[in-house]
Amino acid sequence: MKNPIEKLNKVFDSRIRLGIMSALMVNEEVNYNALKELMEVTDGNLASHLKTLEENGYIKTSKNFIGRKTNTTYTVTKAGEKAFKEHISALEKMIKLLG
């Protein structure tokens, strides 16, 4: 049997990206400001993590306007959902192996 550590996804190594994906897995969509508040990070830090997730095809960005202000929301893609579930499953297997 393969070691579960090999199934871990490097993209989710960051606690910020892990947090973003966790928030998106339990919410249909989350807007930028809510993610920033939830993760307690700067604009630049959040933007770089969101970009990584988007470049890997794990999240989708939507920009709309509320009045004159832009409202950017994020949703998890099917590929993102699959990859994240596999990552969590591998973590659970590692914990069981070590426990």
Secondary structure as UniProt FT lines:
FT   HELIX           4..7
FT   HELIX           10..13
FT   HELIX           15..26
FT   STRAND          30..31
FT   HELIX           32..39
FT   HELIX           43..55
FT   TURN            56..57
FT   STRAND          59..66
FT   TURN            67..68
FT   STRAND          69..76
FT   HELIX           78..98
//
